[in-house]
């Protein structure tokens, strides 16, 4: 294969997912029957509307006739064709004689009944429109998300994940209200206008001609408005999207902005975009204001014309008073549906722009065809994990040749290594087999099946790829693992050969499988650590809390023995009569921690509910002085008060307190008194101080005794300003502490190197002996890993990627760069452990130079995009390669 060749994706070619260009076409195709049902409701409304327009004429004429001596008749009604159509009676009802009052009462009751019927039909129409709009919106969002799910790995996403999410949530949202009215609203408005115009014509042809002329003028002006609105809205939408992209680009570059001081350039770029968006917005608002004025004139002026022309016709005897009232009433109905038509067209423009926006983002050539993720008909497919590659070629997006005619075979059930330079092609082979590259030439057969022709759902069940770009969800550890198993709605389905294997039906068995995979991937220590860092609610889990308190004695005894053996202090226990050097000053004073308050114990020292007690005991001013001394020391270390934000304050100050701290230091000692909020800040700083951590020399023996005396005086407090306090009791579980602190009932000696690791090892051993370790590990599965897995190291994120693959138990496991952050010795140990556990299953490992080659049945060396040689591991190791 030459570099100029264009690789194809096997038997499933790249396709373009197209949506209809016009939003109306899409909406009709989505729910044609629902639109037809709405048409029927609209047509049902029109006869009742026409009859309600005719009744005012009958009422007026009936009253005037009865005054003139004519005997009134109820339901004496006739409908005729206009004179210019040749005249003639359409409907003639003779009615029956009643009194004048009876005529008025009967016609009024009939008019009221017609109004009720119209309101009911209108309600049915509006509800049907709302339901239809929601169904179409759900269908559109589902279709767009389906396209996203079928994007090939090479798809050049034209947006960030946040932009796509906002598009699905907000951008296509305005389509919903328009979708329900897309066809029914213009039919309803046109029908109401038509029925009113028809009634005007039946009364007088001149007035009917005026009505048609005014409507034609409105139509012309509406077309002009529509074109202008569409153009200006598209300009505004385009500029707003460009502004959003520029802001997100600035966020992506924040580390560079801070590192190279390019903030003025970034601000100027965004300011320029803001000016363009502002001008586009003002232009759109000017157009809307002009349209509203024009629409108002087109609504009011024709009404005056009808009053004038109709009055003149009545004076000349061309029409009677009843006809004039009917004409004016009928024309009075026209502006409202005409306004609805204008609003419909405005919403159509908005819906079209939002629809085009979605199409722009999601129409791409790099999309798998429909059905490529459906495994219907592939159930029970035999899959042995063997791999056979023939004449494989890959070209990167820049046109560089990654693989050129690579052919190799990996027998089922063996472990094979890919070796060679990083750019030699080993990573490209692994990525093709793991479907991280889908555009290639040649043939790749896994388990005897062509990789490009087998649905993704089948490959995903039998093949797992651990690449170098770890994905950590902002979810619990359990959910991060389950995402490899959630193949069917309802419950996870781990296993290589069955979609939903037996034996993993309950949560406990599933958790054991997850924990086993995490341990195999070298994350056993992380699992225990996350479990021990959890806070437990003793009311929700009383048995577990009691067991932790029971295990406390064994843990503290083991630590005491180790301290005696080594002569090193590992922890300092909580004792009411002793000052704990590794607790903050606030914790030492309160000997408790606040519940349901993330600010910590230090915030309580400045709380109005505790301040009177501190002042009564005479320690408030001393604490304030200590906080000021700590701030001054920080300023000295930073080289000045203005540079405090540039150093690590080790928790003494929070980001939102920096400005207040600089202001306070500027006038402290000048004779200016402290404001209430400044004193509160100093109390919080003092409360956060811990001598072994900050080492400012502010806590001496005298201060320790004063803290203990204050502790004794405050021992009666159970809450502060409604915030309950969880006290440290040796015979009970403290809800505010982590499980580790509850087991230790003390604090780890932070100034002793290696103390934390030693203590964790001792705790783990005690829990294993007590049979308690399994519960701690299961608790760790509920711990949230945070956005991007920030609490985890790069090595731990890579191990998590491997663990996710292991829990799926694939027939073919491909380990690429997932373990790259690990030290070579740790990589070797982990690979050896994984291969031992997966004996009899196919494993393909991309190696650096440090791994032991004897672990593999064969080693394939690639260089310059081609297979350089394939040798047995023992032979290759003997050659020193």
N, C-alpha and C positions, 0 to 999 in steps of 0.2 A: 504493500500500500504506500502510496506517495503522499507527501504532505499536502498536495493539492486536492487529494481525493476528499469527497464529502462523506463522512460516515453515516450510515443508515442505522436505524434502531431495530434491526431484525425484522420479524414478521409483523410487528405492530408499529406502523409508521407514525411520525409526528403529525398531528392533526390540528386544525384550527377550530376552536369551539366558537361558533357564531351565534349571535342573538339577532333577531330582526332589528333593522336600523330604526324603524319607527315604533315609538312606545305604544301607539294605538294598535298596531299590528300584533305586538306581543300580548297586549291585554286581551284582545279578542281571541287569539289562539289559546290563551291560558284557560278561559272559562266561557266558551261560546254559549252553552246552554243557560248559564246563569244570566248572561246578558239578554238572551231571548225572553227569559221569564220576567226580567225587569221591564222589557218592552211591553209585555202583556199588561203589567200593572199600570204603566204609564198610559196605555191606550184605554184602559178601563176608567181612568181618571177623567179623560177629556169630555165625555158626554155630560157628566155631572157638572163639570166646570162651565160648559156652554149653557146648560139649563140655569145655573145660578146667575149668569150674566143676563139672561133673558127675563128673569123674574122682576127686576126693578121696573122695567117698562110696563109689565102687566099690572104691577102695584099702582104706579102713577096713573096709567090710563084708566084702571078700574075706579080709582077714587074720583078722577075728573069726570068720568062718564056718569057715576052715581050722583055727583053734584048736579050734572046737567039733566037728571031725571031718568037716565037709563037704569034698568034693573040690573044690578051686578050679577055676574055669573062666576062661580069658582071653577077653575080648570077650563075656562073658555080660552083655548090657546090654538094658534095657528102658526105654522112655519112655512114661509114662502121663499121662492128663488128671487134674487134681485132682478130688477127690470132689465138690466143690460144682458142678463142671461135668459131673457124671454119670459120672466115671471113664472107663475104657476105655484100651486100649493104643494108643499111637501107633507105637512101634517096638519090636520084640522080637528080640534076637540071642541065640542059644543058646550061641555060643562053643565053645571046645574045652578039654579038661581039661589042666591043667599042675600043676606043684608049687607050693607056697606061695611059694618064692623066685622061680620063673618068673613067677607072677602079679604079684609086686611089681615085678620087673624089667621085665616087659612094659608094665604100666600106667605105671610111672615113665618109661620110654622114650617111650610114647605122649604123656604129659603134656609131656615135654620137646619133642617134635616139634610139638605144638600151640602151645607157647610160641614156638618159632622161627618158625612160620608167622605167628602173630599179630605178632611183631616185624617180620617182613618186610613184611607188609601195612601195619602202622603206619608204617614207614619210607616206603613208597610214598605213603601218604596225606600225611605231613608234607612230603615233597618236592613233591608236587603242589600242596599248599596254598601253599608258599613261591613256586613258579613263578607260580601264579595271582595271588597278592598282588602280586608285582612287575609282572606284566603290567597289572593293573588300575591300580596306582599310576602306571605310565608313561602309560597311557591318560588317567588323570585329569589328570596334569600337562600332557600334550599338549593336552587339551581346554581347560584353564584358560589355557594360554599362547595358544592359538588365539583365545580370547575377548579377551585382552589385545591381541593383534595387530590385532583388528578394532574396537578402541575408536575412536569418532569423535573429532575434535579437540576437540569441546565436552564430551567425557565428564568429569564432575566426579570425578576420581580420588579415592576415599575414603582413599587411602593414598599414602605416598611410594614411590619406586621400590625402596628397600631393604626396605620392608615387604612389597611384592608378591614380591620375590625370596625373602625369608625364608619367606613363606607357601608358595611352590612347593617350597622345599627342606625346611622343617622342619614347618610346620603340618599339611600333608597327609601327612607321613611316617608317623605312627601308623596311618593308614588301611591301609597295606600289610599288616602282620601280621594285621590283622583281616579284610581282604578275602579272604584265602585260607580262613579258618575261618568266614566269615560264615554259611554254611549247612551245611557238612560237619561242623563241630564240634558244634553242637547235635544233629545227627542221630546222630553217633558217641556222644556222651555219653548221649543218650536211649536209644540202642540198647543200650549197655552196661548202663545202669540197668535197662532193660526185660528184658534177658536174665537179669540177676541176680534181678530180682523174679519172673520166670516160674519160674526154678528153685526159688525159695523156695516159691512157690505149689504146685509139683508135689510138694514134700516135705510141706508142711503149710499148710492154709488159714489157720489162726490167725496163723502167722508171716507169711504173705503179706499178711494184712490189716494187721498191724503195719507192715510195710514200706510199704504204700500210704499209711497214715496219716501216717507220718513224712515221706514224700516230699511229701504234700499240705501239711503244715506248713512244710516247707522252701520250697515254691513260694510260699506266702503271705508268709513272711518275706523271701524273695528279691524279691518285687514291691515291698515297702515299702523295702527297701534300694535298689533300682534307682531309685525315684522320688527318694529323698533324695540319692543320689549324683549323679544327673543335674542336679538343681537346684543343688547346691553347686558342681559342676564348672563349670556355665554361669556362675555368679556369679564364680567365680575367673577364668575365661577372660576374661570381660567386663572385669573390673577390671584384669587384667594387660595387656590390649590398651590400655585407657585410660592406664595408666602408661606404656607404650611410646610412645603418641602424645604424652603430655605431655613426656617426655624429649626426643623428636625436635623438638617445638616449641621447647623450650629451646635446643637446639643451633642451630636456625634463627635464634633471636634472640640468639645470642652477641654479635654486634657491638653490638646495642642494650644488652645486659646490661653489657658493658664500658664503653660510652659513657655510660650513665646510672646506673651503679652500682646496678642492680636485682637483683644476685645474691641478697640475702636473701629477696626476694619469690619468686624462682625456686626457691630451696632449700625454702622453706616450702611452696610448691605441690607440689613433688615429694615432700616428707616426708609431706604429707597423703595423697597417693596411695599411698605406700609403706605407710603404716599400714593403709589399707583393704585393700590386696593381702595384707599379712601376716595380717590378721584372717580374710580369706577362705581363705587357705591353711591356717591353724590350724583353722578350722571344717571344712574338707575332711579334714584329717588326723584330727581327732577322730571324724568320721563313719567314716573307714576303720578306725580302731582299734576302734570299737564293732562294726563289721561283722565284723572278724576274730575278736573274742571270741565273738560270736554264732555265727559259722560253726563255730568250734572246739567250742562246746557242742553244736551240732546234729550234729556229727560223732562226738563221744565218747559223749554220753548215750544215743543210740539203740543204740550197740554194747553198752553195759551192759544195756539192756533186752532185746536179743536173747539175750545170754548167760543172763540170768535166766529169760526165758520159755522159751527153747529148752531150758535145763537142766531146768526144771520139767516140760516135755512129755516129755523123755527119761526122767525119773524115773517118770512116770506110765505110760510105755509107749506114748505116742501116736506117738513117733518113735524110731528106733533111733540108735545112736551115729554111724553113717555119715551119716544124714540130718542130724544136728545139726552135724557137721563141715562138710557141704556148705552148710547154711544160713548158718553163721557165716562160711565162706569167701566165699560169694556176697555176703552183706551187707558183708563187708570190702572188696568191690570197689566198692560204691556211693559211698562218700565221695569217691573220686578223680574220677570223671566228674562228680559233683555239684559238686565244687570247680572243675572245668574249665568247667562251665556258668556258675558264678558269675563266674569270670574272663572268660569270653566276654561276659557281659552288661556287665561293667565296661569291657571294651575296646570294646563296641558303643557305650556312652555316650560314651567318649572320641572314637571315630571320628565319631559323629554331631555332637559339638560342633565338632571340627576341620572337618568337612564343612560345617556351617552357617557356620563362620567364613569358609571360602573362598567360599561362596555370597554372604555379606554383602558381601564385598569386590568381587566380580566381576559380580554381576547388576546390570546398568545398562541404561537405555533407549537410551543413546547408543552403540550397537554396530552396525557394519555387518552385514548379513545374511550367512549362510554362502554361500560362492561368490563374494562380491564381490571376492576377491583371486585368483580363479582365472581365467586367461585362455584356458581351453579353448574352442575355437571362435572365438577372436578372432585367431588367427594370420594374419599377412599383411594386417592391417587397414590400408587406405590412410589416411594421416594427413599433412596438409599444413601443420599449425600455425596455420591461420587461426582467428580467435576472433570469435564472434558472441554478444552478450549482449542479452537482451530482457526488459524489465520486471523487473529484478533487485531484490529486496528482502531486507534483512538486519536483524534485530533482535538486539541483544546480550543476554546472560543477564539483565541488569538491566532489560530492556524498552526501552532507548533505541534509537531508529531510526538505523541506520548508513547504509543505502541505501534509497532510495525510488523505485522505478520506473526504474532506470538501464538505458539501452539504448545500445549502441555496437557498432562492428564494427572489427576489426583485420584487414586483408587479409594473407593468407599471404605470408611472405617480407619483411615490412616491420618497421621499428623504430618503435614508438609510445611516447610518454611520457604518463604520468598525472601531472597537476599540480593544485595547489590546497592549501588549508589541511590540516594534518595530520588534523583531525577532519572534513574535508569528504567523505570517502568513498573517496579514492584507495587507501588501504591496504586497505580492506575489499574493493574490487574485485580487487586483486592477491591477497589471501588466499583469496577464493572460487575464483579461477582456479587457484591453487596448492594447492587442497584443504586449506588451513589453516582454512577455514570450510566446513562441509558442510551446515549447516541454513540454507536460503534459499528464497525463492519466486522464480518466474520461470524463465527458461531460460538456460543457459550451454552453448554448443556450441563444441567445440574440434576442429578438423580435420573438421568436418562431423558430429560425433558428440556426443550429449547427455552432458555431463560426469557426470551422476548415474547414467547407465545403463551406462557403460563400466567394466569392472573396474579396480580400483586398479593391477593389474600392467601393464595397457596404458597407463593415464594416466602412471604412473611412468616408463615407457620413453620417452614422447614429450614430457612436460612436466616442467620442473624449476623449483623455487621457492626463491629465495635470500631468506629472511626475516631479521628482525632479532634472532632468538633463536638464536645459533649453538650448535650441538651439537658438542662436541669429545670424542671418545672417549678413554678412558684406554688408548690403544694407540699403535702406531707411526703415523707420518705416512702410510705406505702404506695401512695398514688404515683410517685415517680417510678416505682417498680411495676405497678399494675398496668401502666400504659403500654407495656410490651405484651400484655395478655388480653386486653379489652378488645377482642375481635367480634364479639357478639353482644348486642344490647342485653342487659340483664345481669350478667356476671362474667368475670374473667374466665378465660379458657386457656391455661398453660398446657403445653405438651406439643410434641412434634408430629404426631401421627393422627390425632383426633382433634376435631374442633372443640369439643367439650369433654375431656377425658374424665372418667370416673376416678374417685379417690381424692378429689380436691374440691369437694362440694361445700365444706364448711369453712368458716373464716379462720379457725385455728390451723387447719391443715394448710390453707393458702399462706398464712403468715409464716408457718414453718418452712414452706418452700421458698418464700422470699428471703427469710433470714439465712437459710442455707446458701442461697446464691450470693448474698452479701458477704457471708463468711468466706466462701470460696474465692470471691474477688478481692479478699484482703481487707474488707471493711468491718471485721468483727470488733476491733477496738472502737471505731467510730460509732457503731450501733450501741455499744454499752455506754459510751460517753454521752450520746444524745439522750439515751434513756435516763441516765443519772442526772442530766441537766433539766429534766422535766419537773414541773411543779404539779403536785397531786392534790386533788380535793378529797380530804379524808371523809367528808360526808357522802360523796359519791362512791368512794371505794374504801369503806371502813376496814375490811379484812386486809387489804393490801397495806394501808397505812399502819395497821397494828403489826403486820409482819415486818415492816421497815423498822419500827421502834424495837421489836424483838431482836432483829439482826444488828441493831446498833451496838450492843455489848460486844458481840463477836468481832465486829469491825474495829472498834476502838481498842480492844485487847490486842488484835493482830498488829495494829499500828504502834501501840505501846511497846510490844516486844521488838518490833523492828527498830524503834527509836533507841531502845536499850542496847540492842546489838550493834548499831552503827554509831551511836552517840550523836545523831543528827535529829534536830527537831523537824517533824513532818507536819504536824497540825498543832493548833492551840485550841483546846476545847472551850465550849461555852460554859462558863461558871458565873453564877450571879454575883459572887463575892470577888471576882477577879476581872481585871481589865484585859480585854482581848486586843492585842496589838494589831491583829490583821483584820479587825472590824473597823468601820468608819467611826468617827467620834459620835455621830448621831446614833448609830446602832449601839454603841457602848452606853450612851446616856439612857436610851429608851429600853435597851435589851429586848427589842421587839422590832418587827417590820410591819409596815402598813399593808393592809389587804386591799385588793382592787384599786391600787393607786400606783401607776408606773413611775411616779416622780421619785420614789424612794424615801427612806427615813429622813434624809437631810431636809427635804421640803417641809417636814412637820415642825422643824425648829422655828421656822418663820411663820407658821400658821397662827392666825389670831386665836385659835382655841388653845394653843400651848404657850404662847408668849407670856400671858399673865403668870403662869406657873414658873417659868424661867426667871422672870423679873422678881417674883416673890422669893425665889431661892438665891437670888443674887448672882446668877451666872450669865444672864442675857448680855450684859455689857462686856464681860470677859470673852464670851463667844464671838461677839462683834469684833473685838480687838484682835482675836486670833484670826478671824476671816480676813481682816485688813492686812495683817502681817503676811498671810499666805498670798494675798494679791500682790503686795509689794515685792515679795520674793519672786513671784512669777514675772513681774515687770523687769526686775533686775536680770533674771535669766534671759528674758527676751531682748534686752538691750533698750528698753523703754516701754512705756505704757501703750504706745500706739502699735507695738509689734507683738502684743500678747496673742493675737489671733494667728500669728505665724509659727507658734511653737505648740508642742503637745502639752496640754495642761493636765494630762492624766486624770481627766474626769472632774477636776475642780470647777471648771467653767463649761457651760454648754454654749453652743453656737449663738443662741438667741440672747445670751447674757454678755457677750463680748463688748457691745457698744456701751451698755450700762457700766461695765467694769472700767472701761477707759475713762468715761466721764467721772466716775467716782474717784479714781486715782488722781485725776487732774486737780481736784479741789480738796482731797483729803489732806489734813494737816494745815490748811490755810485758815482755819478758824470758822469755816462755813460748816454749819451743822448738817447731819445726815438726814436725808429724806426717808420716809417710811419704807419706800421700795428699795432704797440703797441699803438700809439696815437689814431688810429681809434678804437681800443678795449676800451680804456678808455672813449672815447666819447660815445660809445654805452652803456657802463655801467652807465655813468652819465645820459644818456637819459632814461634808464629804471628805474631810481630811483624814488620811491614814498614814501614820509615821513611816512604816516600812515601805510604803509605795511612793510617797512624795519626798520624804527625807529632808524636810526643811528644819528639823530640830525644834518643832513647836510644842510637842507633847512630851513633857517631862514627868517625873514621878509625882510631883504636886498636882499636875493636871489630871493624871490618872486617878488619884484619890478624889479629886473634886468630881470627876465624872461618875465614880462609883457612889459618892454621896448623893449626887443628883438622881442617879438611877434608883436608889433606895426610896427617895422622896416621891418619885413618879411611878413607883411599882403598882399603885392603885389604879392607874389609868387603863381603861379598856378601849377607849376610842379618843380621837382628836377631831373635832368638828365633823362628827359623823363618820369618820374613817376608822374602821375597826383595826385594832392592833393585834397581831399574832405574836404572842410572847414565846420566848425560847424556854421550854420546859423539858427537863431531862427524861421525863416519863411519858411524853406525849409527842404526837406528830405536829410539826409547825407548818401550817399551810403556806406561809409566805416564803419558805425556803425550798431549794431544790431537793430532789431525792438524795443527791450526794451529800449536801450539807446536813440533811436529816440523819443519814447513816453515820456521818462523822461526828455530828453534833459539835462542830467546831469549824475553824477555817484553816485551809492549807497554808503553810508557811511560805508566803509569796517570795520571801527573800532567800530561800534555799533552792539552789539549782537542782532540777530534777525531782523536787518534792512532789509536784502534781502528778507526774508519771508514776512515781513509786506508789503514791497513795491510790491511784486508780488501779494499779496492778493488784494491790492488797485487797481493795474493795471487790474487784472482780473474782479473786480467788475465794474470798469469804462467801460471796453470793453463789459461786459454783458449788461449794461444799454444802451450802444451805438449800440448794436446789431452787434458788430464787432468781438465778440469772435469766431464765427463760422469760419470766414476767417483765423484767427490766428491758430485755431486748424487744419484746412485743410493744412495750410502751414507746420505744424509740421510733416505731413505725408511724406514729401520729405526729411526730415533730415536723414542723414546716421548714423546708430548706431555704426559703426566701427567693427573691428575684434573682435568677441566674445562678443560684447555688452559691451566693457570696460567702456564707459561713464555711463552705468547704474549700479545701486547698485544690490546686490544679490536679494533683495526684489523686485526691479523693474523687473529684469529678470524673476523671478517667476511669477509675475503678467502678464508679457507679454505672458508667456506660457499659462496662464489661458485665457487671452483675445483672443489668437489665437484659442483656443477651443470654446470660446463663439461665435465668429463671424461665426463659421461653423454651429451653431444652431443644435447640435446633439440631437437625441432622447435619447441617454444615455451619460451623462457627468460623467467622473470619475476624481475626484480631489484627487491626491495622495500627493506627497511631494512638489508640486509647491509652496505652501504657507509656507513651513517650515521656510524660513528666516524671516518671519513677526513676530512681537510681538503677543502673544496670544490674546490680546484684539483686535488687528487689524485683525487677522485671523477670529475671531468670527464675527466682523462687516461685513467683506467681504463675508464670507460664508452666513450670513443671507441675505445680499443684493442679492447674486446670486440665492439663493433658492427662494426668493420672486419673482424674475424675471422669474424663470424657473418653476413656479407653474404649475402642470399638466404634467411635463416631468420628466423622471427618472434621478435621480442624486445620485451617489455613492461617498461618501466622506470618506477618511481615516483620522481619528481624532487622535489628541494627547489628553491630559487630560484636556485641558483648554476650549475646545469649549462647547457652550451650547447644551445640549442633547435634549432640548425640540423642537428644530428645525426639528427633524427627526421623521418619522413615526415609525421607529424601529432602534435599535442599535444592531449590531451583534458583539459579543466579541469573538476574536480568541486568542488562546494561545497554544504554542507547536505544531503549524501546524494544529490545529483542532478547530472546532467551540465549544467554551465553553458554550455559551448560546446566545439566541436571545430573547430580551425583548423590550417592548415598551419604547419609550424615557421617558415618564412620570414615568413609574415604575422604570426604571434604575436610573433616577435622584433622585427619592425618596429614593432609596437605598444608594445614595451617591457614586455610582460607577463611 
